[in-house]
């Protein structure tokens, strides 16, 4: 690793707009990055990580302003450059790998065209754009690069799209790569592949990489050095091993402690199996869904009892979310049966259907996308209570009670979703679901976008609600750590089928199927267990 830093940041300060919860998004940040190094910047949502990366790129988010400090690339000052000058640097000398590849790619352009466009912007003299784009796709270890080249983004998986984004970032062989939460939405096996690819960029090609994440399990896998951010300030920075094993700041210790363990909690109350005498509230028998010749959900059968949690885990595309949508009738089934409290849910109509719909409620992955941005949070929860039969006055009181129950301040009743953090918005979604007095909660990847401390808070909340209300929870997740912490039983899905199901302790500690063992081996941060 070279001694001289390739990127130097000194006293960088970024101001938030008036009325924000604090004056500065980034407060006097200083750090250095050397060639062949991966520096992980870690912290909770709102800590200033992305604001820092935007300032490094000369592209702060709308409303943010760089008001002080210095950013130098190989000794050249970048702060204060004109937009014209920045256009020669972005994507050329400093490139970004984005968190959400589907949002970063143009859905109306084929992948190959989008990669060639990078050459057109920065190296118009290049004549072999097509071959260079194909070479990049091959280096990403993508299957059938020719097919990927001619595909639209929606025709590729999430992991394949992320590799395309990395290929685009590498097109001009930049000195610095900034990876902003590049593995957050990926399942564990795809995540492991992308992390291995990023390690290879560092080791083989000598790229200097700023890796932004809220996931300390990922940090443990990839970091050479770690900078911990809180409220816009870097509170701790050091070698990865030192920070992970002997953190100096209390906040760093809290973040590491909040990472869910792969070891299921001890105690007989965490062991629950079918046939334990509890009432079965959800029974799925032979459920299947065909898309043409492809069977996305293949003969799924399981029971869910009152007061227990079943986690459905597997890679993206294995059929987990399709299964959830079939259960709540958001999609038509090809065959099979779903019983809710002993009644065949799929054939119910009228008042019986409405009653059963209230009994099964869903908490969605993206709480912001599932909440009306123009409706105040209290009105959202009260409306659900009215759908459950409450009058307007009772529904408003019920909304306040539910805010208390999920740990939200009552003054938040009159705020819109944009005024809440991601974890708080997820609590609003839970309160809305509870307003229907359900027997079953289906959580579809509802923790995947949250930082570790918010995840820990929501996990504690769900366990508390289950204990108090006797809720049955179906947890759809690709995160084995989340599954280990909340579930009594785990079902592992692969290619539309359940290949293994059993008590959480058994599935985690003594997996019986090779695919389950593969998922466990791919889980990041094994040293943090």
Secondary structure, 3 states (H helix, E strand, C coil): CCCCCCEEEEEEEEECCCCCCCCEEEEEEEEEECCCCEEEEECCCCCCHHHHHHHHCCCCCCCCEEEEEEEEECCEECCCCCHHHHHCCECCCEEEECCCHHHHCCCCCEHHHHHHHHHHHHCCCCCCHHHHHHHHHHHCCCCCHHHHHCCEHHHCCHHHHHHHHHHHHHCCCCCEEEEECCCCCCCHHHHHHHHHHHHHHHHHHCCEEEEEECCHHHHHHHCCEEEEEECCEEEEEEEHHHHHHCCCCHHHHHHHHHCCCCCCCCCHHHCCCCCCCCCEEEEEEEEEEEECCEEEEEEEEEEEECCCEEEEECCCCCCHHHHHHHHCCCCCCCEEEEEECCEEHHHCCHHHHHHHHHHEEEECCCHHHHCCCCCEHHHHHHHHHHHCCCCHHHHHHHHHHHHHHCCCCHHHHHCEHHHCCHHHHHHHHHHHHHCCCCCEEEEECCCCCCCHHHHHHHHHHHHHHHHHHCCEEEEEECCHHHHHHHCCEEEEEECCEEEEEEEHHHHHHCCCCHHHHHHHHHCCCHHHC
